[in-house]
Amino acid sequence: MNTGILSSAVSNEKATQYVQEVYETVVKRNLHESEFHQAVKEILECLTPVFAKQPKYMEAGILERIVEPERMITFRVPWVDDQGKTQVNRGFRVQFNSAIGPYKGGLRFHPSVNASIIKFLGFEQIFKNSLTGQPIGGGKGGSDFNPKGKSDGEIMRFTQSFMTELYRHIGPDTDVPAGDIGVGAREIGYLYGQYKRIRGAYESGVLTGKGIVYGGSLTRTEATGFGCVYFVNEMLKSAGLSFEGKKVVVSGSGNVAIYAIKKATQLGAKVVACSDSNGYIYDENGIDLKTVQRLKEVERKRISDYIIEHPTATYVEGFNKIWSIPCDIALPCATQNEIDEAAAKVLVANGVKAVGEGANMPSTLEAIEVFIQANVLFGPAKAANAGGVAVSALEMAQNSSRFAWTFDEVDDKLQTIMKNIYENSMHAAAEYGCPGNLVVGSNIAGFLKVADAMLAQGII
């Protein structure tokens, strides 16, 4: 980390004005893109002390360049449903920053996907990927296609059409997509098959999150959920606490949530609730993970079916009502902005001690402020959920070497990476005047590596 202070340091007022001007330009250039505005504002406000101490970043226009994607691709995705009717969706890929490595970031298939969401995710990915210590830049992509309720044949036809355009813009050393919401093992398999078919080459490093039999990495499936818990565990240890005996609430019931539940339980916690987009289940005996996994990953049913097999459990309609449950540790692992200011205040009033963001930007800016003011241990998404992309980078390394590590080897590397992210973020927060603030620390630590690479490479 390059944190040397130049003798020509400027005032905080000048640095604040500079950051505000850049943010206002972002808003004007990207009208009606509220999610992107939110992500940019959260990061930029944390960087003011960096520009005050090291004005070289202002003079080189680093901020003006880093908020503008290197490339934004939008394309049509036509496909035929099981009734023979032609459907048309919109595909996206933002290639945001390649200063430290090829673009890297997932694909999200969800009706809410639009330019704003893809850009917010891609912007966050720059700093998250930097924090991992791996040589990967920031990107993201997806489509407004909804995989829920679709047959395997429809999923295959859509993903093949999607890849028929996307393949032009990706490659093992150019841009390496992975999964995200709505894109799991099935979708990655179809995407890779179509890429291989078009390219006529076995370039296994072009996608991550692949099946083990065709180039995937052990521990990749578990990585984001495990990594989130490893990060929160570091926060807890710093306060003399642990997961042992703690009551935990985890939102979501997809890949991230499932493995966050698994690891938290292994560390001695009792996870009492999880959710899907319709509502949540509460089981005072502790969530039966095998039931949740079967319902969501195999049978693709709603979480409400859990109570059929566990009649003592409770199901409540309403997605974000889950945050009314008293808990020691909250792990939001579902989607963006699921914890608003009101929900954060309820969590604090109920005695929450730590919050670890397993999803991307699951807390609003107002909610984050509530947690920080209440001295809740808070692990921001770009740090706490970086485990997935970290192991994706390890998958890329294995693909390049044509060699595979064991589960324990990858898991050990993941634990080391998450510990390093925590320590580097804490160090940056202290060095720039915000000791203990992991929001500030992670943003600064992620920014400095990318900024120094951009300085070294000139105005491009």
PEJOMO-V687302 format. One record per pair of residues at least 12 apart in sequence whose C-alpha atoms are under 10 Angstrom apart, sorted by the first residue. I is the first residue (numbers start at 1). J is the second residue. Records with the same first field share a line. If there is no record, write none. Layout:
I->J / J
This chain:
1->424 / 428 / 444 / 445 / 446 / 447 / 448 / 449 / 452
2->445 / 448 / 449 / 451 / 452
3->50 / 53 / 54 / 428 / 431 / 432 / 444 / 445 / 448 / 449 / 452
4->53 / 54
5->50 / 52 / 53 / 54 / 55 / 56
6->52 / 53 / 54 / 55 / 56
7->53 / 54 / 55
8->52 / 53 / 54 / 55 / 56
9->50 / 51 / 52 / 53 / 54 / 55 / 56
10->49 / 51 / 52 / 53 / 54 / 55
11->48 / 49 / 51 / 52 / 53 / 55
12->48 / 49 / 50 / 51 / 52 / 53
13->48 / 52
14->48 / 51 / 52 / 55
15->47 / 48 / 49 / 50 / 51 / 52 / 53 / 54 / 55 / 58
16->44 / 45 / 47 / 48 / 49 / 51 / 52
17->48
18->44 / 48 / 51 / 52 / 58 / 63 / 64
19->41 / 44 / 45 / 46 / 47 / 48 / 51 / 58 / 63 / 64
20->41 / 44 / 45 / 48
21->64
22->40 / 41 / 44 / 61 / 63 / 64 / 65 / 67
23->37 / 40 / 41 / 44 / 45 / 63 / 64 / 67
24->37 / 41
25->64 / 67
26->40 / 41 / 64 / 67 / 68
27->40 / 41
29->68
30->115 / 116 / 119
31->116
32->116
33->114 / 115 / 116 / 117 / 119 / 120
34->116 / 117 / 120
35->115 / 116 / 117 / 118 / 119 / 120 / 121 / 336 / 337 / 361 / 364
36->67 / 115 / 116 / 117 / 118 / 119 / 120 / 121 / 122 / 123 / 124
37->116 / 119 / 120
38->120 / 361 / 364 / 365
39->117 / 119 / 120 / 121 / 122 / 123 / 124 / 361 / 364 / 365
40->67 / 119 / 120 / 123 / 124
41->365
42->364 / 365 / 368 / 439 / 440 / 443
43->123 / 124 / 127 / 439 / 440 / 442 / 443 / 444 / 447
44->63 / 67 / 440 / 443 / 444 / 447
45->440 / 443
46->429 / 432 / 434 / 439 / 440 / 441 / 442 / 443 / 444
47->63 / 432 / 440 / 441 / 443 / 444 / 445 / 447 / 448
48->432 / 440 / 444
49->431 / 432 / 433 / 434 / 440 / 444
50->428 / 431 / 432 / 444 / 447 / 448
51->63
52->432
53->432
56->455
57->448 / 451 / 452 / 454 / 455
60->451 / 454 / 455 / 458 / 459
61->451 / 454 / 455 / 459
62->447 / 450 / 451 / 452 / 454 / 455 / 459
63->447 / 451
65->96 / 97 / 451 / 454 / 459 / 460
66->96 / 97 / 99 / 123 / 126 / 447 / 450 / 451 / 454
67->96 / 97 / 119 / 123
68->95 / 96 / 97 / 119 / 123
69->94 / 95 / 96 / 97 / 98 / 119 / 122 / 123 / 138 / 139
70->94 / 95 / 96 / 97 / 98 / 139 / 460
71->93 / 94 / 95 / 96 / 97 / 139
72->92 / 93 / 94 / 95 / 96 / 115 / 118 / 119 / 139 / 140 / 141
73->91 / 92 / 93 / 94 / 95 / 115 / 141 / 166 / 169
74->90 / 91 / 92 / 93 / 94 / 114 / 115 / 141 / 142 / 143 / 165 / 166
75->89 / 90 / 91 / 92 / 93 / 143 / 162 / 165 / 166
76->88 / 89 / 90 / 91 / 92 / 143 / 161 / 162 / 165
77->89 / 90 / 91 / 92 / 143 / 144 / 145 / 158 / 159 / 160 / 161 / 162 / 163 / 164 / 165 / 166
78->90 / 91 / 157 / 158 / 160 / 161 / 162
79->154 / 155 / 156 / 157 / 158 / 159 / 160 / 161 / 162
80->153 / 154 / 157 / 158 / 161
81->150 / 151 / 153 / 154 / 155 / 157 / 158
82->150 / 151 / 152 / 153 / 154 / 157
83->154
87->145 / 158
88->144 / 145 / 158
89->111 / 143 / 144 / 145 / 146 / 158 / 162
90->113 / 114 / 142 / 143 / 144 / 145 / 162
91->107 / 108 / 109 / 113 / 114 / 115 / 141 / 142 / 143 / 144 / 145 / 161 / 162 / 163 / 165 / 166
92->107 / 108 / 113 / 114 / 115 / 118 / 119 / 140 / 141 / 142 / 143 / 144 / 162 / 166
93->105 / 106 / 107 / 115 / 118 / 119 / 122 / 139 / 140 / 141 / 142 / 143 / 166 / 169 / 170 / 175 / 177
94->115 / 118 / 119 / 120 / 121 / 122 / 123 / 138 / 139 / 140 / 141 / 142 / 175
95->119 / 122 / 123 / 126 / 137 / 138 / 139 / 140 / 141 / 169 / 170 / 174 / 175
96->119 / 121 / 122 / 123 / 124 / 125 / 126 / 137 / 138 / 139 / 140
97->122 / 123 / 125 / 126 / 127 / 136 / 137 / 138 / 139 / 450 / 454
98->126 / 135 / 136 / 137 / 138 / 139 / 174 / 175 / 450 / 453 / 454
99->126 / 130 / 135 / 136 / 137 / 138 / 449 / 450 / 451 / 452 / 453 / 454 / 455 / 456 / 457 / 460
100->126 / 129 / 130 / 133 / 134 / 135 / 136 / 137 / 138 / 449 / 450 / 451 / 452 / 453 / 454
101->129 / 130 / 134 / 135 / 136 / 137 / 138 / 173 / 174 / 175 / 450
102->135 / 136 / 137 / 138 / 139 / 170 / 171 / 172 / 173 / 174 / 175 / 176
103->122 / 125 / 126 / 129 / 135 / 136 / 137 / 138 / 139 / 140 / 170 / 171 / 172 / 173 / 174 / 175 / 176 / 177
104->122 / 125 / 126 / 129 / 135 / 136 / 137 / 138 / 139 / 140 / 141 / 170 / 172 / 174 / 175 / 176 / 177 / 178 / 206 / 207 / 208 / 389 / 392 / 393
105->121 / 122 / 124 / 125 / 126 / 128 / 129 / 136 / 137 / 138 / 139 / 140 / 141 / 175 / 176 / 177 / 178 / 179 / 180 / 207 / 208 / 388 / 389 / 392
106->118 / 121 / 122 / 125 / 138 / 139 / 140 / 141 / 142 / 176 / 177 / 178 / 179 / 180 / 181 / 183 / 207 / 208 / 209 / 388 / 389 / 392
107->139 / 140 / 141 / 142 / 143 / 177 / 178 / 179 / 180 / 181 / 182 / 183 / 184 / 187 / 188
108->121 / 140 / 141 / 142 / 143 / 144 / 145 / 146 / 178 / 179 / 180 / 181 / 182 / 183 / 184
109->141 / 142 / 143 / 144 / 145 / 146 / 147 / 148 / 159 / 179 / 180 / 181 / 182 / 183 / 184 / 187
110->142 / 143 / 144 / 145 / 146 / 147 / 148 / 180 / 181 / 182 / 183
111->143 / 144 / 145 / 146 / 147 / 182
112->143 / 144 / 145 / 146
113->141 / 142 / 143 / 144 / 145 / 146
114->141 / 142 / 143 / 144
115->141 / 142 / 143
117->140 / 141 / 142 / 336
118->139 / 140 / 141 / 142 / 143
119->139 / 140 / 141
120->139 / 140 / 360 / 361
121->138 / 139 / 140 / 141 / 336 / 360 / 361
122->137 / 138 / 139 / 140 / 141
123->138 / 139 / 140
124->138 / 139 / 140 / 360 / 361 / 381 / 382 / 443 / 446
125->137 / 138 / 139 / 140 / 360 / 382 / 386 / 389 / 446
126->138 / 139 / 140 / 382 / 446 / 447 / 450
127->382 / 383 / 386 / 442 / 443 / 444 / 445 / 446 / 447 / 448 / 449 / 450
128->381 / 382 / 383 / 384 / 385 / 386 / 387 / 389 / 390 / 421 / 442 / 443 / 445 / 446 / 447
129->382 / 383 / 386 / 387 / 388 / 389 / 390 / 393 / 446 / 450
130->382 / 383 / 386 / 390 / 421 / 442 / 443 / 445 / 446 / 447 / 448 / 449 / 450
131->382 / 383 / 386 / 390 / 417 / 418 / 420 / 421 / 422 / 424 / 425 / 442 / 443 / 444 / 445 / 446 / 447 / 448 / 449 / 450
132->382 / 383 / 386 / 387 / 388 / 389 / 390 / 391 / 393 / 414 / 416 / 417 / 418 / 420 / 421 / 446
133->390 / 393 / 417 / 420 / 421 / 446 / 449
134->389 / 390 / 391 / 392 / 393 / 394 / 397 / 417
135->390 / 393
136->173 / 175 / 176 / 389 / 390 / 392 / 393
137->174 / 175 / 176 / 450
138->175 / 176
139->175 / 176 / 177
140->175 / 176 / 177 / 178 / 179 / 180
141->166 / 177 / 178 / 179 / 180
142->162 / 177 / 179 / 180 / 181 / 182 / 183
143->162 / 182
145->158 / 159 / 182
146->182
147->181 / 182 / 183 / 187
148->182 / 300 / 301
149->300 / 301
152->186 / 187 / 190
155->186 / 187 / 190
156->186 / 187 / 189 / 190 / 191 / 193 / 194
157->190 / 191 / 194
158->187 / 190 / 191
159->183 / 186 / 187 / 188 / 189 / 190 / 191 / 192 / 193 / 194
160->187 / 190 / 191 / 192 / 193 / 194 / 195 / 197
161->191 / 194
162->191 / 194
163->190 / 191 / 192 / 193 / 194 / 195 / 198
164->191 / 194 / 195 / 197 / 198
165->195
166->191 / 195
167->191 / 192 / 194 / 195 / 196 / 198 / 199 / 206
168->195 / 198 / 199
170->195 / 206 / 207
171->195 / 203 / 204 / 205 / 206 / 207
172->203 / 204 / 205 / 206 / 207 / 208 / 396 / 399 / 400
173->205 / 206 / 396
174->206
175->205 / 206 / 207
176->205 / 206 / 207 / 208 / 392 / 393 / 396
177->205 / 206 / 207 / 208 / 209 / 392
178->206 / 207 / 208 / 209 / 210 / 388 / 389 / 392
179->207 / 208 / 209 / 210 / 388 / 389
180->209 / 254 / 255 / 256 / 359 / 388
181->254 / 255 / 256 / 334 / 335 / 359
182->254
183->209
184->209 / 210 / 221 / 254 / 255 / 297
185->208 / 209 / 210 / 211 / 221 / 297
186->210 / 211
187->210
188->207 / 208 / 209 / 210 / 211
189->207 / 209 / 210 / 211 / 214
191->207 / 210
192->204 / 206 / 207 / 208 / 210 / 214
195->207
202->214 / 215
203->215 / 399 / 400
204->216 / 395 / 396 / 398 / 399 / 400 / 402
205->392 / 393 / 395 / 396 / 397 / 398 / 399 / 400 / 402
206->396 / 399
207->392 / 395 / 396
208->220 / 388 / 389 / 391 / 392 / 393 / 394 / 395 / 396 / 399
209->221 / 388 / 389 / 391 / 392 / 395 / 396
210->392 / 395
212->404
214->399
215->395 / 396 / 398 / 399 / 402 / 403 / 404
216->392 / 394 / 395 / 396 / 398 / 399 / 404
217->391 / 392 / 393 / 394 / 395 / 396 / 397 / 398 / 399 / 403 / 404 / 405 / 406 / 407 / 410
218->391 / 394 / 395 / 404 / 405 / 406 / 407 / 408 / 409 / 410 / 411
219->388 / 391 / 392 / 395 / 405 / 406 / 407 / 408 / 409 / 410 / 411 / 414
220->387 / 388 / 389 / 390 / 391 / 392 / 393 / 394 / 395 / 407 / 410 / 411 / 414
221->255 / 256 / 259 / 388 / 391 / 392
222->255 / 256 / 257 / 258 / 259 / 260 / 262 / 263 / 387 / 388 / 391 / 411
223->255 / 256 / 259 / 260 / 385 / 386 / 387 / 388 / 389 / 390 / 391 / 392 / 410 / 411 / 414 / 415
224->255 / 256 / 257 / 258 / 259 / 260 / 333 / 358 / 359 / 384 / 385 / 386 / 387 / 388 / 389 / 390 / 391 / 414
225->254 / 255 / 256 / 257 / 258 / 259 / 260 / 261 / 262 / 263 / 264 / 331 / 333 / 357 / 358 / 359 / 384 / 385 / 386 / 387 / 388
226->256 / 257 / 258 / 259 / 260 / 261 / 262 / 263 / 264 / 358 / 384 / 385 / 387 / 388 / 411 / 414 / 415 / 418
227->256 / 259 / 260 / 263 / 358 / 383 / 384 / 385 / 386 / 387 / 388 / 390 / 391 / 411 / 414 / 415 / 416 / 417 / 418 / 419
228->256 / 257 / 259 / 260 / 263 / 264 / 331 / 333 / 356 / 357 / 358 / 359 / 379 / 380 / 381 / 383 / 384 / 385 / 386 / 387 / 388 / 418
229->243 / 259 / 260 / 261 / 262 / 263 / 264 / 267 / 331 / 356 / 357 / 358 / 384 / 385 / 387 / 415 / 418
230->260 / 263 / 264 / 267 / 356 / 384 / 385 / 387 / 414 / 415 / 416 / 417 / 418 / 419 / 422
231->356 / 357 / 379 / 380 / 383 / 384 / 385 / 386 / 387 / 415 / 417 / 418 / 419 / 420 / 421 / 422
232->264 / 329 / 331 / 354 / 355 / 356 / 357 / 377 / 378 / 379 / 384 / 418 / 419 / 422
233->264 / 267 / 354 / 356 / 418 / 419
234->379 / 418 / 419 / 420 / 422 / 423
235->354 / 355 / 356 / 377 / 378 / 379 / 419 / 422 / 423 / 426 / 436 / 438
236->329 / 353 / 354 / 377
238->377 / 436
239->377
241->353
242->267 / 268 / 269
243->263 / 264 / 265 / 266 / 267 / 268 / 269 / 270 / 328 / 329
244->264 / 265 / 266 / 267 / 268 / 269 / 270
245->265 / 267 / 268 / 269 / 270 / 328
246->264 / 265 / 267 / 268 / 269 / 270 / 271 / 327 / 328 / 329 / 353
247->264 / 265 / 268 / 269 / 270 / 271 / 272 / 273 / 284 / 286 / 326 / 327 / 328 / 329 / 330 / 352
248->261 / 264 / 265 / 269 / 270 / 271 / 272 / 273 / 274 / 286 / 325 / 326 / 327 / 328 / 329 / 330 / 331 / 352 / 354 / 355
249->261 / 270 / 271 / 272 / 273 / 274 / 275 / 282 / 287 / 322 / 323 / 324 / 325 / 326 / 327 / 328 / 329 / 330 / 331 / 332 / 333 / 355
250->264 / 271 / 272 / 273 / 274 / 275 / 280 / 322 / 323 / 327 / 329 / 330 / 331 / 332 / 333 / 334 / 356 / 357 / 358
251->273 / 274 / 275 / 276 / 277 / 279 / 280 / 281 / 319 / 320 / 321 / 322 / 323 / 330 / 331 / 332 / 333 / 334 / 335 / 338 / 358 / 359 / 362
252->273 / 274 / 275 / 276 / 277 / 279 / 280 / 303 / 319 / 320 / 322 / 331 / 332 / 333 / 334 / 335 / 358 / 359
253->273 / 274 / 275 / 276 / 277 / 280 / 289 / 292 / 293 / 295 / 296 / 297 / 302 / 303 / 333 / 334
254->274 / 275 / 276 / 292 / 293 / 296 / 297 / 333 / 334
255->293 / 296 / 297 / 333 / 334
256->332 / 333 / 334 / 358 / 359 / 385 / 388
257->274 / 275 / 331 / 332 / 333 / 334 / 358 / 359
258->274 / 289 / 290 / 292 / 293 / 296 / 297 / 333
259->289 / 293
260->331 / 332 / 333 / 358
261->273 / 274 / 286 / 287 / 288 / 289 / 331
262->287 / 288 / 289 / 290
264->329 / 331
265->286 / 287 / 289
269->286 / 328 / 329
270->283 / 284 / 285 / 286 / 287 / 327
271->283 / 284 / 285 / 286 / 287 / 288 / 289 / 327 / 329 / 330
272->284 / 285 / 286 / 287 / 288 / 313 / 325 / 326 / 327
273->286 / 287 / 288 / 313 / 314 / 315 / 322 / 323 / 325 / 327
274->287 / 292 / 303 / 319 / 322 / 331 / 332 / 333 / 334
275->292 / 302 / 303 / 304 / 315 / 316 / 317 / 318 / 319 / 320 / 321 / 322 / 333 / 334
276->296 / 302 / 303 / 304 / 317 / 318 / 319 / 320 / 334
277->302 / 303 / 317 / 318 / 319 / 320 / 334 / 335
278->302 / 303 / 304 / 316 / 317 / 318 / 319 / 320
279->302 / 303 / 304 / 315 / 316 / 317 / 318 / 319 / 320 / 321 / 322
280->302 / 303 / 304 / 306 / 314 / 315 / 316 / 317 / 318 / 319 / 320 / 321 / 322 / 323
281->303 / 304 / 305 / 306 / 307 / 313 / 314 / 315 / 316 / 317 / 322
282->306 / 307 / 312 / 313 / 314 / 315 / 316 / 322 / 325
283->306 / 307 / 310 / 311 / 312 / 313 / 314 / 315
284->312 / 313 / 314
285->312 / 313
286->313
287->306 / 310 / 313
288->306 / 309 / 310
291->303 / 305 / 306 / 307 / 309 / 310
292->305 / 306
294->306
303->315
304->316 / 317
319->334 / 338
320->332 / 334 / 337 / 338 / 339 / 340 / 343
321->338 / 339 / 343
322->338 / 339 / 343
323->338 / 339 / 340 / 342 / 343 / 344 / 345 / 346 / 347 / 350
324->342 / 343 / 344 / 345 / 346 / 347 / 349 / 350
325->346 / 347 / 350
326->346 / 347 / 348 / 349 / 350 / 351 / 352
327->347 / 348 / 350 / 351 / 352 / 353 / 354
328->347 / 348 / 350 / 351 / 352 / 353 / 354 / 355
329->347 / 351 / 352 / 353 / 354 / 355 / 356 / 376 / 377
330->347 / 352 / 353 / 354 / 355 / 356 / 357 / 358 / 378
331->354 / 355 / 356 / 357 / 358 / 359 / 362 / 379 / 384
332->355 / 356 / 357 / 358 / 359 / 360 / 361 / 362 / 363 / 381
333->356 / 357 / 358 / 359 / 360 / 361 / 362 / 381 / 385
334->357 / 358 / 359 / 360 / 361 / 362
335->357 / 358 / 359 / 360 / 361 / 362 / 363
336->357 / 359 / 360 / 361 / 362 / 363 / 364
337->359 / 360 / 361 / 362 / 363 / 364 / 365 / 367
338->359 / 361 / 362 / 363 / 364 / 367
339->361 / 362 / 363 / 364 / 365 / 366 / 367 / 368
340->362 / 363 / 364 / 365 / 366 / 367 / 368 / 370
341->363 / 364 / 365 / 366 / 367 / 368 / 369 / 370 / 371
342->366 / 367 / 370
343->363 / 367 / 370
344->363 / 364 / 366 / 367 / 368 / 369 / 370 / 371
345->367 / 370 / 371 / 374
347->370 / 371 / 376
348->370 / 371 / 374 / 375 / 376
349->374
351->376
352->371 / 374 / 376 / 377
353->371 / 374 / 375 / 376 / 377 / 378
354->371 / 375 / 376 / 377 / 378 / 379
355->368 / 371 / 376 / 377 / 378 / 379 / 380 / 384
356->377 / 378 / 379 / 380 / 381 / 383 / 384 / 385
357->378 / 379 / 380 / 381 / 382 / 383 / 384 / 385
358->379 / 380 / 381 / 382 / 383 / 384 / 385 / 386 / 387 / 388
359->380 / 381 / 382 / 384 / 385 / 386
360->380 / 381 / 382 / 384 / 385 / 386
361->380 / 381 / 382 / 385
362->380 / 381
363->380 / 381
368->380 / 439
372->436 / 437 / 438 / 439
375->436 / 437
377->436 / 437 / 438
378->436 / 437 / 438 / 439
379->422 / 437 / 438 / 439 / 442
380->437 / 438 / 439 / 440 / 441 / 442 / 443
381->439 / 442
382->421 / 439 / 442 / 443 / 446
383->418 / 421 / 422 / 425 / 438 / 439 / 441 / 442 / 443 / 446
384->418 / 421 / 422 / 438 / 442
385->418
386->414 / 417 / 418 / 421
387->411 / 414 / 415 / 417 / 418 / 421
388->414
390->413 / 414 / 417 / 418
391->410 / 411 / 413 / 414 / 417
394->410 / 413 / 414
395->410
421->438 / 441 / 442 / 445 / 446
422->438 / 441 / 442
423->438 / 441 / 442
424->438 / 441 / 442 / 444 / 445 / 446
425->437 / 438 / 439 / 440 / 441 / 442 / 443 / 444 / 445 / 446
426->438 / 439 / 440 / 441 / 442 / 445
427->441 / 442 / 444 / 445
428->440 / 441 / 442 / 443 / 444 / 445 / 446 / 448
429->441 / 442 / 443 / 444 / 445
431->444
432->444
